[in-house]
């Protein structure tokens, strides 16, 4: 077993068995937890106040996206990753959402042309 006296004087500590990970202050995690609680409460309040239609869905999706962004950025440590890794993880879902929007637009156009051609009856 190696002792501290077995190493040269320039080395104050024996070599570490493994590299230490980056440590973040606990305040960061508590603040994110508080924001997640606030956003969840606001999401439940959308139903509590019986909001309907596009406003309801827009608010629910907004709160959901903000919560997912906080979780990915802080708890999955994406805020401290390289830009290439962030693009590799976040770009494909963004492209899927763009294609989804294109398909929705195209399906509405198809429905409209069918209603015009075949009649609304």
C-alpha positions as YAML, in Angstrom:
chain: A
units: angstrom
residues:
- id: 1
  name: UNK
  ca: [0.00, 0.00, 0.00]
- id: 2
  name: UNK
  ca: [1.39, 3.43, -0.92]
- id: 3
  name: UNK
  ca: [1.92, 6.02, 1.76]
- id: 4
  name: UNK
  ca: [2.11, 9.81, 1.44]
- id: 5
  name: UNK
  ca: [5.86, 9.58, 2.15]
- id: 6
  name: UNK
  ca: [6.38, 7.43, -0.98]
- id: 7
  name: UNK
  ca: [5.71, 10.37, -3.30]
- id: 8
  name: UNK
  ca: [8.10, 13.25, -4.09]
- id: 9
  name: UNK
  ca: [7.81, 16.43, -2.05]
- id: 10
  name: UNK
  ca: [6.36, 18.32, -5.04]
- id: 11
  name: UNK
  ca: [3.31, 16.06, -4.90]
- id: 12
  name: UNK
  ca: [1.35, 16.91, -1.79]
- id: 13
  name: UNK
  ca: [-1.30, 14.23, -2.34]
- id: 14
  name: UNK
  ca: [-1.18, 10.75, -3.83]
- id: 15
  name: UNK
  ca: [-2.73, 10.48, -7.30]
- id: 16
  name: UNK
  ca: [-6.51, 10.24, -7.29]
- id: 17
  name: UNK
  ca: [-8.06, 6.90, -8.16]
- id: 18
  name: UNK
  ca: [-10.60, 8.63, -10.38]
- id: 19
  name: UNK
  ca: [-11.21, 12.12, -11.68]
- id: 20
  name: UNK
  ca: [-13.59, 14.27, -9.69]
- id: 21
  name: UNK
  ca: [-16.73, 15.48, -11.47]
- id: 22
  name: UNK
  ca: [-17.83, 19.07, -11.64]
- id: 23
  name: UNK
  ca: [-19.69, 20.09, -8.52]
- id: 24
  name: UNK
  ca: [-22.49, 22.65, -8.61]
- id: 25
  name: UNK
  ca: [-23.74, 24.58, -5.62]
- id: 26
  name: UNK
  ca: [-26.83, 23.14, -3.99]
- id: 27
  name: UNK
  ca: [-28.50, 26.55, -4.32]
- id: 28
  name: UNK
  ca: [-28.69, 26.00, -8.09]
- id: 29
  name: UNK
  ca: [-30.59, 22.74, -7.63]
- id: 30
  name: UNK
  ca: [-32.92, 24.27, -5.04]
- id: 31
  name: UNK
  ca: [-33.72, 27.22, -7.32]
- id: 32
  name: UNK
  ca: [-34.45, 24.88, -10.24]
- id: 33
  name: UNK
  ca: [-36.60, 22.70, -7.99]
- id: 34
  name: UNK
  ca: [-38.54, 25.79, -6.90]
- id: 35
  name: UNK
  ca: [-39.08, 26.86, -10.52]
- id: 36
  name: UNK
  ca: [-40.29, 23.36, -11.41]
- id: 37
  name: UNK
  ca: [-42.75, 23.54, -8.53]
- id: 38
  name: UNK
  ca: [-43.97, 26.99, -9.65]
- id: 39
  name: UNK
  ca: [-44.36, 25.89, -13.29]
- id: 40
  name: UNK
  ca: [-46.23, 22.74, -12.24]
- id: 41
  name: UNK
  ca: [-48.55, 24.81, -10.06]
- id: 42
  name: UNK
  ca: [-49.24, 27.16, -12.96]
- id: 43
  name: UNK
  ca: [-49.94, 24.17, -15.21]
- id: 44
  name: UNK
  ca: [-52.49, 22.83, -12.70]
- id: 45
  name: UNK
  ca: [-54.05, 26.28, -12.38]
- id: 46
  name: UNK
  ca: [-54.84, 26.19, -16.11]
- id: 47
  name: UNK
  ca: [-57.24, 23.33, -15.38]
- id: 48
  name: UNK
  ca: [-58.41, 24.81, -12.09]
- id: 49
  name: UNK
  ca: [-59.59, 28.00, -13.81]
- id: 50
  name: UNK
  ca: [-61.21, 25.96, -16.62]
- id: 51
  name: UNK
  ca: [-59.34, 27.63, -19.46]
- id: 52
  name: UNK
  ca: [-60.45, 26.25, -22.82]
- id: 53
  name: UNK
  ca: [-59.37, 26.15, -26.44]
- id: 54
  name: UNK
  ca: [-56.05, 27.26, -27.84]
- id: 55
  name: UNK
  ca: [-55.16, 29.29, -24.73]
- id: 56
  name: UNK
  ca: [-55.32, 26.16, -22.56]
- id: 57
  name: UNK
  ca: [-53.16, 24.09, -24.89]
- id: 58
  name: UNK
  ca: [-50.70, 26.91, -25.50]
- id: 59
  name: UNK
  ca: [-50.19, 27.43, -21.75]
- id: 60
  name: UNK
  ca: [-49.88, 23.71, -21.00]
- id: 61
  name: UNK
  ca: [-47.34, 23.25, -23.79]
- id: 62
  name: UNK
  ca: [-45.42, 26.35, -22.70]
- id: 63
  name: UNK
  ca: [-45.17, 25.18, -19.09]
- id: 64
  name: UNK
  ca: [-44.27, 21.66, -20.20]
- id: 65
  name: UNK
  ca: [-41.51, 22.95, -22.48]
- id: 66
  name: UNK
  ca: [-40.08, 25.22, -19.78]
- id: 67
  name: UNK
  ca: [-40.02, 22.38, -17.26]
- id: 68
  name: UNK
  ca: [-38.38, 20.00, -19.75]
- id: 69
  name: UNK
  ca: [-35.81, 22.66, -20.62]
- id: 70
  name: UNK
  ca: [-34.90, 23.18, -16.97]
- id: 71
  name: UNK
  ca: [-34.58, 19.46, -16.36]
- id: 72
  name: UNK
  ca: [-32.42, 18.90, -19.43]
- id: 73
  name: UNK
  ca: [-30.24, 21.95, -18.80]
- id: 74
  name: UNK
  ca: [-29.53, 21.44, -15.11]
- id: 75
  name: UNK
  ca: [-30.23, 17.87, -14.00]
- id: 76
  name: UNK
  ca: [-28.91, 16.31, -17.21]
- id: 77
  name: UNK
  ca: [-26.00, 18.81, -17.18]
- id: 78
  name: UNK
  ca: [-26.61, 19.97, -20.76]
- id: 79
  name: UNK
  ca: [-25.93, 23.59, -19.81]
- id: 80
  name: UNK
  ca: [-22.28, 22.67, -19.29]
- id: 81
  name: UNK
  ca: [-21.80, 20.42, -22.32]
- id: 82
  name: UNK
  ca: [-20.11, 21.20, -25.60]
- id: 83
  name: UNK
  ca: [-22.20, 22.87, -28.27]
- id: 84
  name: UNK
  ca: [-21.80, 19.89, -30.65]
- id: 85
  name: UNK
  ca: [-23.33, 17.52, -28.10]
- id: 86
  name: UNK
  ca: [-26.20, 19.92, -27.45]
- id: 87
  name: UNK
  ca: [-26.90, 20.13, -31.19]
- id: 88
  name: UNK
  ca: [-26.71, 16.34, -31.52]
- id: 89
  name: UNK
  ca: [-29.35, 15.89, -28.83]
- id: 90
  name: UNK
  ca: [-31.68, 18.86, -29.35]
- id: 91
  name: UNK
  ca: [-31.56, 19.37, -33.13]
- id: 92
  name: UNK
  ca: [-33.30, 16.11, -34.21]
- id: 93
  name: UNK
  ca: [-36.44, 16.72, -32.08]
- id: 94
  name: UNK
  ca: [-36.56, 20.30, -33.38]
- id: 95
  name: UNK
  ca: [-36.44, 19.04, -36.97]
- id: 96
  name: UNK
  ca: [-39.21, 16.51, -36.18]
- id: 97
  name: UNK
  ca: [-41.36, 19.36, -34.82]
- id: 98
  name: UNK
  ca: [-40.74, 21.38, -37.98]
- id: 99
  name: UNK
  ca: [-41.79, 18.42, -40.14]
- id: 100
  name: UNK
  ca: [-44.84, 17.93, -37.94]
- id: 101
  name: UNK
  ca: [-45.84, 21.56, -38.55]
- id: 102
  name: UNK
  ca: [-45.42, 21.08, -42.30]
- id: 103
  name: UNK
  ca: [-47.62, 17.96, -42.18]
- id: 104
  name: UNK
  ca: [-50.32, 19.78, -40.22]
- id: 105
  name: UNK
  ca: [-50.31, 22.65, -42.72]
- id: 106
  name: UNK
  ca: [-50.46, 20.20, -45.64]
- id: 107
  name: UNK
  ca: [-53.30, 18.17, -44.08]
- id: 108
  name: UNK
  ca: [-55.38, 21.32, -43.54]
- id: 109
  name: UNK
  ca: [-54.78, 22.31, -47.17]
- id: 110
  name: UNK
  ca: [-55.83, 18.83, -48.33]
- id: 111
  name: UNK
  ca: [-59.00, 18.97, -46.23]
- id: 112
  name: UNK
  ca: [-59.85, 22.42, -47.59]
- id: 113
  name: UNK
  ca: [-59.37, 21.36, -51.24]
- id: 114
  name: UNK
  ca: [-61.50, 18.23, -50.70]
- id: 115
  name: UNK
  ca: [-64.27, 20.30, -49.13]
- id: 116
  name: UNK
  ca: [-64.19, 22.73, -52.05]
- id: 117
  name: UNK
  ca: [-64.06, 20.00, -54.70]
- id: 118
  name: UNK
  ca: [-66.56, 17.54, -53.18]
- id: 119
  name: UNK
  ca: [-68.75, 20.07, -51.43]
- id: 120
  name: UNK
  ca: [-69.17, 20.70, -47.71]
- id: 121
  name: UNK
  ca: [-72.32, 18.56, -47.46]
...
